[in-house]
Amino acid sequence: MLALFRNDRRFWVRLWTLVLPIMGQNFIQSSLGAVDVFMVGQLNETAVAGLGLADQLFFLLILFLFGVGSGAAIFSAQAWGKQDLPQIHSVMGMSLVLAFVGAVFFAIISLVFPEQIIGLYTPDTAVIAVSASYLRVVGWSYVATAASVVFGSVLRSIEEVRLPLVVSFFSLGLNSVFNYLLIFGKFGFPELGVQGAAIATAGARWVECLILVGLIYRWRLPVAANLRQMAAVTRPFAKLFLLTTLPVIATEIAWSVGQTLYNGFYARIGTESIAAINIAVTIERLAFIVFIAMGSAASVMIGNRLGAGEKDRAMLYAKRFLILQFGLACMLGLFLFSVSGWVPGLYNISAEAASYTTAVLRVMSAAVLIKSANLMAFIGIIRPGGDTRVGLLMDIGPLWLLGVPLAYVGTFILGYSVVWVYTLSVVEEVAKLGFALWRISSRRWMKAVV
């Protein structure tokens, strides 16, 4: 096994050059949500539950945008391997159109129908009111988020990772400061509670977008295409782009809908249960920063090698990344288990919610071994290989055929607690990993898209 890593200094240099800035940016982006949950968590568990359910709509949007960005990255990473700038500009144009359409759709839902959407998750009128007040503010920031995600995804695929990191760091600082001022009414600002968190978050997203896009065009980075360059899309390329990208978007949408159904099940169990899940998932997302960074680095490095026609090296990189991800998962699983006991003490929640939080975190500490391997397999290896249609079936099939039905039975028929329902939801991850490893070993995931 160790022989796979020997005598390849270029691999390690490129790995750390990509991973560290991406890790920093992912930490900052995850912290935006974590800051909201932590500060709102000082109010009460109804506020935590309301914010968590409101975040489900943004979760759907961000995964839709992640699908668009991932599709863009497949093409731009391989095009960068060939130094084909015109194709990168065409990818930018098509990706931005798709992203803006999705952002406008979700914005309309947030601004016009928030009560109806949150009512699908919980009958608690107090939680619905909190969620709706949050959504009616953050909905105005969805278009800015769309632009940031697409530009950031393509920048990473051409190995320009420092600018998104710096801009995201500034956005986090701005969000944290105004969260504190507007949630608690400090230094003469109004005390707005959850709505204050929404204002701070929406403002931070717009500032992040404007600075990122402004600097890209000011410094004339490779992705700084004008409208004519973005519109220079041939019919064959548009067809290939959509055939490759739409399955990625469909995967993210189907997966995100499944995850929101899980949260709907948890909310139906009780407010304490959804509050516990929201806190535990916030901690899990922070722990997953390193896995997402590794997956993003793998996507870029493997995509570049495939674009350059080096299939054997791409396969070697895939094996290396799977091994590295497993080692990191063992360490972070131990970390999650070790912090599970004292995390609930950071929030103003009931003893029952605190007990659920600890138990869910302990299940997560074991599940992280499987979840992180799937993240690397599907996002870091299979997807940049262009094998998106088969990847769609392998990724989504277990979710809808195993995970969702089992969680439904556990919630509504067997009456299990949130801890056991969450455990049932992890079963799908085991099946997915088996399919993913089989596909990778077959080498049929390696496809040239440029």
C-alpha positions as CSV (number, residue, x, y, z in Angstrom):
1,M,0.0,0.0,0.0
2,L,2.8,2.4,0.9
3,A,4.4,1.8,-2.5
4,L,1.5,3.7,-4.1
5,F,2.8,7.0,-2.5
6,R,6.5,6.7,-3.2
7,N,8.7,8.8,-5.5
8,D,6.0,11.3,-6.6
9,R,6.8,14.7,-5.1
10,R,4.7,16.4,-7.7
11,F,1.6,14.6,-6.3
12,W,2.2,15.8,-2.7
13,V,3.0,19.4,-3.8
14,R,-0.1,19.7,-5.9
15,L,-2.2,18.0,-3.2
16,W,-1.3,20.4,-0.4
17,T,-1.4,23.4,-2.7
18,L,-5.0,22.6,-3.4
19,V,-6.2,21.0,-0.1
20,L,-5.1,23.7,2.3
21,P,-6.8,26.7,0.7
22,I,-9.9,24.7,-0.2
23,M,-10.0,23.4,3.4
24,G,-9.8,27.0,4.7
25,Q,-12.6,28.1,2.4
26,N,-14.8,25.2,3.3
27,F,-14.2,25.9,7.0
28,I,-15.3,29.5,6.4
29,Q,-18.4,28.5,4.4
30,S,-19.4,25.9,7.0
31,S,-18.8,28.4,9.7
32,L,-21.3,30.8,8.2
33,G,-24.1,28.4,9.1
34,A,-22.4,27.3,12.3
35,V,-22.2,30.9,13.6
36,D,-25.9,31.3,12.9
37,V,-26.8,28.1,14.8
38,F,-24.5,28.9,17.7
39,M,-25.7,32.4,18.2
40,V,-29.3,31.6,17.7
41,G,-28.8,28.7,20.0
42,Q,-28.4,31.1,22.9
43,L,-32.0,32.1,22.5
44,N,-34.0,28.8,22.8
45,E,-34.5,25.4,21.1
46,T,-37.5,26.7,19.1
47,A,-35.2,29.3,17.5
48,V,-32.7,26.5,16.7
49,A,-35.3,24.3,15.2
50,G,-36.8,27.1,13.2
51,L,-33.4,28.2,11.8
52,G,-32.6,24.6,11.0
53,L,-35.8,24.0,9.0
54,A,-35.4,27.3,7.2
55,D,-31.9,26.2,6.2
56,Q,-33.4,23.2,4.5
57,L,-34.5,25.4,1.5
58,F,-31.0,26.9,1.3
59,F,-29.6,23.4,1.6
60,L,-31.7,22.4,-1.5
61,L,-30.4,25.4,-3.4
62,I,-26.8,25.0,-2.4
63,L,-26.8,21.4,-3.5
64,F,-28.4,22.3,-6.8
65,L,-25.7,24.9,-7.3
66,F,-23.1,22.4,-6.2
67,G,-24.4,20.1,-9.0
68,V,-24.0,23.0,-11.5
69,G,-20.6,23.8,-10.2
70,S,-19.5,20.2,-10.2
71,G,-20.6,19.8,-13.8
72,A,-18.7,23.0,-14.7
73,A,-15.6,21.6,-12.9
74,I,-15.7,18.4,-14.9
75,F,-15.3,20.3,-18.1
76,S,-13.1,23.1,-16.9
77,A,-10.6,20.8,-15.1
78,Q,-10.2,18.7,-18.2
79,A,-10.0,21.8,-20.4
80,W,-7.4,23.3,-18.1
81,G,-5.3,20.1,-18.6
82,K,-5.4,20.9,-22.3
83,Q,-5.0,24.7,-21.7
84,D,-8.2,25.3,-23.6
85,L,-9.4,28.7,-22.4
86,P,-12.3,29.2,-24.9
87,Q,-14.0,26.0,-23.7
88,I,-13.6,27.2,-20.0
89,H,-15.4,30.4,-21.0
90,S,-18.2,28.5,-22.7
91,V,-18.5,26.4,-19.5
92,M,-18.8,29.6,-17.5
93,G,-21.6,30.9,-19.6
94,M,-23.8,27.8,-19.5
95,S,-23.2,27.2,-15.8
96,L,-24.2,30.7,-14.8
97,V,-27.4,30.5,-16.8
98,L,-28.4,27.2,-15.1
99,A,-27.3,28.6,-11.7
100,F,-29.3,31.8,-12.0
101,V,-32.5,30.0,-13.1
102,G,-32.3,27.7,-10.0
103,A,-31.5,30.7,-7.7
104,V,-34.5,32.7,-8.9
105,F,-36.8,29.7,-8.5
106,F,-35.7,29.1,-4.9
107,A,-35.8,32.8,-4.1
108,I,-39.5,33.0,-5.2
109,I,-40.3,30.1,-2.9
110,S,-38.5,31.7,0.0
111,L,-40.1,35.1,-0.4
112,V,-43.6,34.1,-1.3
113,F,-44.4,30.7,0.2
114,P,-42.2,30.2,3.3
115,E,-45.0,29.1,5.7
116,Q,-46.3,26.5,3.2
117,I,-42.8,25.0,2.7
118,I,-41.9,24.9,6.4
119,G,-45.4,23.5,7.2
120,L,-44.4,20.4,5.3
121,Y,-41.8,19.7,7.9
122,T,-43.5,20.5,11.2
123,P,-47.0,21.5,12.6
124,D,-45.4,23.7,15.3
125,T,-46.7,27.2,14.5
126,A,-43.9,28.9,16.6
127,V,-41.2,27.1,14.6
128,I,-43.0,27.9,11.3
129,A,-43.1,31.6,12.2
130,V,-39.4,31.7,13.1
131,S,-38.4,29.9,9.8
132,A,-40.6,32.2,7.6
133,S,-39.1,35.4,9.1
134,Y,-35.6,34.0,8.3
135,L,-36.5,32.9,4.7
136,R,-38.1,36.2,3.7
137,V,-34.7,37.9,4.2
138,V,-32.1,35.4,3.0
139,G,-34.1,34.7,-0.1
140,W,-32.8,38.0,-1.5
141,S,-29.2,36.6,-1.4
142,Y,-29.7,33.5,-3.5
143,V,-28.7,35.0,-6.8
144,A,-25.4,36.3,-5.2
145,T,-24.8,32.8,-3.8
146,A,-25.3,31.3,-7.3
147,A,-22.6,33.5,-8.9
148,S,-20.2,32.9,-6.0
149,V,-20.5,29.1,-6.3
150,V,-20.1,28.9,-10.1
151,F,-17.1,31.3,-10.2
152,G,-15.5,29.5,-7.2
153,S,-16.0,26.1,-8.6
154,V,-14.3,27.0,-11.9
155,L,-11.5,28.8,-10.2
156,R,-10.7,25.7,-8.1
157,S,-10.7,23.5,-11.2
158,I,-8.0,25.6,-12.8
159,E,-6.0,25.5,-9.5
160,E,-6.7,29.1,-8.4
161,V,-7.8,28.5,-4.8
162,R,-6.4,31.5,-2.9
163,L,-8.8,34.2,-4.0
164,P,-12.0,32.3,-3.0
165,L,-10.4,31.6,0.4
166,V,-9.5,35.2,1.2
167,V,-12.9,36.5,0.1
168,S,-14.8,33.9,2.1
169,F,-12.7,34.7,5.2
170,F,-13.8,38.3,4.9
171,S,-17.4,37.3,4.5
172,L,-17.3,35.1,7.6
173,G,-15.9,38.0,9.7
174,L,-18.6,40.3,8.4
175,N,-21.4,37.7,9.1
176,S,-20.1,37.0,12.6
177,V,-19.9,40.7,13.6
178,F,-23.4,41.6,12.3
179,N,-24.9,38.4,13.7
180,Y,-23.7,39.5,17.2
181,L,-25.0,43.0,16.7
182,L,-28.4,42.2,15.2
183,I,-29.4,39.0,17.1
184,F,-28.7,40.4,20.5
185,G,-29.1,44.2,19.9
186,K,-25.5,45.3,20.8
187,F,-24.0,48.8,20.5
188,G,-27.2,50.5,19.7
189,F,-28.4,48.0,17.0
190,P,-31.9,46.7,17.2
191,E,-32.4,43.3,18.9
192,L,-33.9,41.2,16.0
193,G,-33.2,37.6,17.0
194,V,-33.5,35.1,14.2
195,Q,-34.3,37.9,11.7
196,G,-31.1,39.6,12.6
197,A,-29.2,36.4,11.7
198,A,-30.9,36.4,8.4
199,I,-30.0,40.1,7.6
200,A,-26.3,39.4,8.6
201,T,-26.1,36.3,6.5
202,A,-27.8,37.8,3.4
203,G,-25.5,40.8,3.5
204,A,-22.4,38.7,3.9
205,R,-23.3,36.6,0.8
206,W,-23.8,39.7,-1.3
207,V,-20.5,41.2,-0.2
208,E,-18.7,37.9,-0.9
209,C,-20.2,37.8,-4.4
210,L,-19.4,41.4,-5.3
211,I,-15.8,41.2,-4.1
212,L,-15.1,37.8,-5.7
213,V,-16.4,38.7,-9.1
214,G,-15.0,42.2,-9.0
215,L,-11.4,40.9,-8.3
216,I,-11.7,38.2,-10.9
217,Y,-12.3,40.8,-13.6
218,R,-10.0,43.4,-12.2
219,W,-7.1,40.9,-12.2
220,R,-8.1,39.3,-15.5
221,L,-8.0,35.8,-14.2
222,P,-8.6,33.0,-16.8
223,V,-12.3,32.8,-15.9
224,A,-12.9,36.5,-16.6
225,A,-14.8,36.0,-19.8
226,N,-17.0,38.6,-21.4
227,L,-20.5,38.0,-22.5
228,R,-19.5,37.2,-26.1
229,Q,-17.0,34.6,-25.0
230,M,-19.5,33.0,-22.6
231,A,-22.1,32.8,-25.3
232,A,-19.7,31.2,-27.8
233,V,-21.2,27.7,-27.3
234,T,-21.6,25.2,-30.2
235,R,-24.6,22.9,-30.4
236,P,-22.5,19.7,-30.0
237,F,-20.7,21.1,-27.0
238,A,-24.0,22.3,-25.4
239,K,-25.5,18.9,-25.9
240,L,-22.4,17.2,-24.3
241,F,-22.4,19.7,-21.4
242,L,-26.0,19.1,-20.6
243,L,-25.8,15.3,-21.0
244,T,-22.9,15.3,-18.5
245,T,-24.1,18.1,-16.1
246,L,-27.8,17.4,-15.8
247,P,-27.2,14.0,-14.2
248,V,-25.0,15.7,-11.7
249,I,-27.7,18.3,-10.9
250,A,-30.3,15.5,-10.7
251,T,-28.1,13.6,-8.3
252,E,-27.7,16.6,-6.0
253,I,-31.4,17.5,-6.2
254,A,-32.6,13.9,-5.5
255,W,-30.0,13.5,-2.7
256,S,-30.9,16.9,-1.1
257,V,-34.7,16.1,-1.3
258,G,-33.9,12.8,0.5
259,Q,-32.0,14.6,3.2
260,T,-34.8,17.1,3.7
261,L,-37.2,14.2,4.0
262,Y,-35.0,12.8,6.8
263,N,-35.2,16.2,8.5
264,G,-39.0,16.2,8.1
265,F,-39.1,12.8,9.8
266,Y,-36.9,14.1,12.7
267,A,-39.1,17.2,13.1
268,R,-42.2,15.0,13.2
269,I,-40.7,13.1,16.1
270,G,-40.5,16.3,18.1
271,T,-38.9,19.8,18.4
272,E,-36.2,18.4,20.7
273,S,-35.3,15.8,18.0
274,I,-34.9,18.3,15.2
275,A,-32.9,20.7,17.4
276,A,-30.6,17.8,18.3
277,I,-30.1,16.9,14.7
278,N,-29.4,20.5,13.7
279,I,-26.7,20.9,16.3
280,A,-25.1,17.5,15.5
281,V,-25.2,18.1,11.8
282,T,-23.5,21.5,12.3
283,I,-20.6,19.7,14.1
284,E,-20.5,17.0,11.5
285,R,-20.2,19.6,8.7
286,L,-17.3,21.2,10.4
287,A,-15.6,17.8,10.8
288,F,-16.3,17.1,7.1
289,I,-14.4,20.1,5.9
290,V,-11.2,18.1,5.5
291,F,-13.1,15.4,3.5
292,I,-14.7,17.9,1.2
293,A,-11.3,19.6,0.6
294,M,-9.7,16.2,-0.2
295,G,-12.6,15.4,-2.6
296,S,-12.3,18.8,-4.3
297,A,-8.5,18.3,-4.7
298,A,-9.0,14.8,-6.1
299,S,-11.6,16.1,-8.6
300,V,-9.2,18.7,-9.9
301,M,-6.1,16.5,-10.0
302,I,-7.8,13.5,-11.5
303,G,-9.7,15.7,-14.0
304,N,-6.5,17.4,-15.1
305,R,-4.8,14.0,-15.7
306,L,-7.8,12.7,-17.7
307,G,-7.8,15.9,-19.8
308,A,-4.1,15.3,-20.5
309,G,-4.8,11.7,-21.6
310,E,-3.1,10.1,-18.6
311,K,-5.6,7.4,-17.6
312,D,-3.1,5.2,-15.6
313,R,-2.0,8.2,-13.5
314,A,-5.6,9.1,-12.9
315,M,-6.3,5.6,-11.6
316,L,-3.2,5.8,-9.4
317,Y,-4.5,9.1,-8.0
318,A,-7.9,7.5,-7.3
319,K,-6.4,4.8,-5.2
320,R,-4.2,7.2,-3.3
321,F,-7.1,9.5,-2.4
322,L,-9.3,6.6,-1.2
323,I,-6.5,5.5,1.2
324,L,-5.8,9.0,2.4
325,Q,-9.5,9.6,3.0
326,F,-9.9,6.5,5.1
327,G,-7.0,7.4,7.3
328,L,-8.4,10.9,7.9
329,A,-11.9,9.4,8.6
330,C,-10.5,7.3,11.4
331,M,-9.0,10.3,13.1
332,L,-12.0,12.6,12.7
333,G,-14.4,9.8,13.8
334,L,-12.5,9.7,17.1
335,F,-12.7,13.4,17.3
336,L,-16.5,13.4,16.9
337,F,-16.9,10.8,19.6
338,S,-14.6,12.7,22.0
339,V,-16.6,16.0,21.7
340,S,-20.1,14.4,21.8
341,G,-20.5,14.7,25.5
342,W,-19.7,18.4,25.9
343,V,-21.2,19.9,22.7
344,P,-24.8,20.1,24.1
345,G,-23.5,22.3,26.9
346,L,-22.8,25.1,24.3
347,Y,-26.5,25.6,23.6
348,N,-29.5,26.6,25.6
349,I,-31.6,23.4,25.1
350,S,-33.5,21.0,27.2
351,A,-31.9,17.9,28.9
352,E,-33.8,15.7,26.4
353,A,-32.4,17.5,23.4
354,A,-29.0,17.5,24.9
355,S,-29.2,13.7,25.4
356,Y,-30.3,13.2,21.8
357,T,-27.4,15.4,20.5
358,T,-24.8,13.3,22.3
359,A,-26.2,10.0,21.1
360,V,-26.5,11.2,17.5
361,L,-23.0,12.5,17.5
362,R,-21.7,9.1,18.6
363,V,-23.5,7.4,15.8
364,M,-22.0,10.0,13.4
365,S,-18.5,9.2,14.7
366,A,-18.8,5.7,13.3
367,A,-20.8,6.6,10.1
368,V,-18.1,9.1,9.1
369,L,-15.9,6.2,7.9
370,I,-18.4,5.2,5.3
371,K,-19.8,8.7,4.4
372,S,-16.3,10.1,3.7
373,A,-15.4,7.2,1.5
374,N,-18.6,7.8,-0.6
375,L,-17.8,11.5,-0.8
376,M,-14.4,10.7,-2.2
377,A,-15.6,8.0,-4.5
378,F,-18.5,9.8,-6.1
379,I,-17.4,13.5,-6.0
380,G,-13.6,13.1,-6.1
381,I,-13.3,10.2,-8.6
382,I,-16.3,9.1,-10.5
383,R,-17.8,12.5,-11.2
384,P,-14.6,14.2,-12.6
385,G,-14.2,11.1,-14.8
386,G,-17.4,12.2,-16.6
387,D,-19.3,9.0,-15.5
388,T,-22.2,11.0,-14.3
389,R,-25.2,9.0,-15.6
390,V,-24.1,5.8,-14.0
391,G,-23.0,7.7,-10.9
392,L,-26.6,9.1,-10.6
393,L,-28.1,5.6,-10.3
394,M,-25.5,4.3,-7.9
395,D,-25.7,7.4,-5.7
396,I,-29.4,8.0,-5.6
397,G,-30.7,4.4,-5.8
398,P,-29.7,3.3,-2.3
399,L,-31.1,6.6,-0.8
400,W,-34.6,6.1,-2.2
401,L,-34.8,2.3,-2.1
402,L,-33.2,1.9,1.4
403,G,-32.5,5.0,3.4
404,V,-35.8,6.9,3.0
405,P,-38.1,3.8,3.4
406,L,-36.2,2.6,6.5
407,A,-36.3,6.0,8.1
408,Y,-40.1,6.3,7.3
409,V,-40.8,3.0,8.9
410,G,-38.7,3.8,12.0
411,T,-40.5,7.1,12.4
412,F,-44.2,6.5,11.6
413,I,-44.6,2.7,12.1
414,L,-42.1,1.6,14.8
415,G,-42.0,4.9,16.7
416,Y,-38.3,4.9,17.1
417,S,-36.4,7.8,18.7
418,V,-34.4,10.2,16.6
419,V,-31.2,8.3,17.4
420,W,-32.4,5.1,15.9
421,V,-34.1,6.8,12.9
422,Y,-30.8,8.5,12.1
423,T,-29.0,5.1,12.4
424,L,-31.4,3.6,9.9
425,S,-30.7,6.4,7.4
426,V,-27.0,5.4,7.4
427,V,-27.8,2.0,5.9
428,E,-27.9,3.5,2.4
429,E,-24.3,4.6,2.7
430,V,-23.1,1.1,3.1
431,A,-24.8,0.0,-0.2
432,K,-23.5,3.1,-2.0
433,L,-19.9,2.3,-1.1
434,G,-20.1,-1.2,-2.5
435,F,-21.4,0.1,-5.9
436,A,-18.8,2.9,-5.9
437,L,-15.8,0.7,-5.2
438,W,-16.9,-1.8,-7.9
439,R,-17.3,1.0,-10.5
440,I,-13.9,2.5,-9.7
441,S,-12.1,-0.8,-10.0
442,S,-13.7,-1.5,-13.4
443,R,-12.0,1.7,-14.8
444,R,-15.2,2.4,-16.8
445,W,-15.6,5.7,-15.0
446,M,-12.8,7.3,-17.0
447,K,-14.3,9.3,-19.8
448,A,-12.9,12.2,-21.8
449,V,-15.4,15.1,-22.1
450,V,-13.1,17.7,-23.8
